[in-house]
Amino acid sequence: QAQLVESGGGLVQPGGSLRLSCAVSGFTLENSAIGWFRQAPGKEREGVAAIKISLRTTDYANTVKGRFTIYRDKNTVYLQMNNLKPEDTAVYYCHILGIPWGQGTQVTVSS
C-alpha cells in the first residue's frame, strides 16, 4: 500500500531554516504531482508548494515564494524552508492524489 511519511519538523527561531522530508513508499513518483500543504490551528489546510515530477516544474504559494524550495531525490520529496516566519507555524503534510494523508510534521517558528 502506498504511504507518505513526513519528517524534519521542529522548533526554530524566526529567520531560521528547516528541511522537511516526505518519504514515499509503494508508489512510483515518475509521473506524479506532489504537494506540500500546511494547516495552522483554527485554519484550513492550504497548499504551500507543488512539483510535477515528469515536467520538472514547481509552483509556490505567494506567502512562501522565494523562501521555500520543493525538490525530489529518488523516492523522497523535500521542502527546504528558509527565512522562516512565525506565520509559517503549522503542521506540514505532503500529498499525492489517491494516497492517504500522512500524520504530518509540526513546524513551530518562535523566539
C-alpha positions as CSV (number, residue, x, y, z in Angstrom):
1,Q,0.0,0.0,0.0
2,A,1.3,3.5,-0.9
3,Q,2.3,5.5,2.1
4,L,3.6,9.0,2.8
5,V,5.7,9.7,5.9
6,E,6.7,13.3,6.7
7,S,9.6,14.2,9.0
8,G,12.0,17.1,9.7
9,G,9.8,19.5,11.6
10,G,10.8,21.2,14.8
11,L,11.1,24.4,16.7
12,V,13.1,27.1,15.0
13,Q,13.7,30.8,15.6
14,P,12.4,33.4,13.1
15,G,14.8,33.7,10.2
16,G,15.9,30.1,10.7
17,S,15.7,27.1,8.3
18,L,14.3,23.6,8.2
19,R,14.2,20.9,5.7
20,L,11.1,18.7,5.6
21,S,11.2,15.2,4.1
22,C,8.4,13.2,2.6
23,A,9.3,9.5,2.2
24,V,7.1,7.8,-0.4
25,S,6.8,4.0,-0.4
26,G,4.7,1.7,-2.5
27,F,4.3,4.2,-5.3
28,T,6.3,5.3,-8.3
29,L,6.9,9.1,-8.5
30,E,7.9,9.4,-12.1
31,N,4.6,10.7,-13.5
32,S,3.2,12.2,-10.3
33,A,2.5,15.6,-8.9
34,I,3.3,16.1,-5.2
35,G,2.3,18.9,-3.0
36,W,3.3,20.2,0.4
37,F,0.4,21.5,2.5
38,R,0.1,23.0,5.9
39,Q,-2.6,23.6,8.5
40,A,-2.3,26.1,11.3
41,P,-4.5,25.9,14.4
42,G,-8.0,27.1,13.6
43,K,-7.3,27.5,9.9
44,E,-8.0,25.5,6.8
45,R,-5.3,23.3,5.2
46,E,-3.6,25.3,2.5
47,G,-1.2,24.4,-0.4
48,V,2.3,25.6,0.0
49,A,4.3,24.1,-2.8
50,A,4.0,21.5,-5.6
51,I,6.1,19.7,-8.1
52,K,5.3,17.8,-11.2
53,I,8.0,15.2,-11.5
54,S,7.9,14.4,-15.2
55,L,7.7,18.1,-16.2
56,R,10.2,19.2,-13.6
57,T,8.0,22.2,-12.8
58,T,7.3,23.7,-9.4
59,D,4.7,26.1,-8.0
60,Y,4.6,28.0,-4.8
61,A,2.1,29.9,-2.7
62,N,2.8,33.7,-2.7
63,T,3.3,33.6,1.0
64,V,6.4,31.3,0.7
65,K,7.7,32.2,-2.8
66,G,11.4,33.0,-2.6
67,R,11.8,31.3,0.8
68,F,10.7,27.7,0.2
69,T,12.0,25.2,-2.3
70,I,10.4,21.9,-3.2
71,Y,12.6,19.2,-4.8
72,R,12.8,15.4,-5.2
73,D,15.5,12.9,-4.8
74,K,14.6,9.4,-5.7
75,N,11.5,8.5,-3.6
76,T,11.8,11.4,-1.2
77,V,10.3,14.8,-1.7
78,Y,11.8,17.7,0.3
79,L,10.7,21.1,1.3
80,Q,13.6,23.4,2.1
81,M,12.3,26.3,4.2
82,N,14.5,29.4,4.7
83,N,13.9,32.7,6.5
84,L,11.0,31.2,8.5
85,K,8.4,33.4,10.0
86,P,6.1,32.9,12.9
87,E,3.2,32.7,10.5
88,D,4.8,29.6,9.0
89,T,3.9,27.7,12.2
90,A,1.7,24.7,11.2
91,V,1.5,21.0,10.7
92,Y,3.0,20.3,7.3
93,Y,1.8,17.4,5.1
94,C,2.9,16.1,1.7
95,H,0.2,14.7,-0.5
96,I,-0.2,12.7,-3.7
97,L,-3.7,12.4,-5.1
98,G,-5.2,9.0,-4.3
99,I,-2.8,8.2,-1.4
100,P,-3.9,8.6,2.2
101,W,-2.7,11.7,4.0
102,G,0.2,11.1,6.4
103,Q,0.4,12.3,10.0
104,G,2.3,15.4,9.1
105,T,5.2,17.1,10.9
106,Q,4.9,20.1,13.2
107,V,6.9,23.2,12.4
108,T,7.0,25.9,15.1
109,V,8.6,29.2,14.4
110,S,9.1,31.2,17.6
111,S,11.7,33.1,19.6
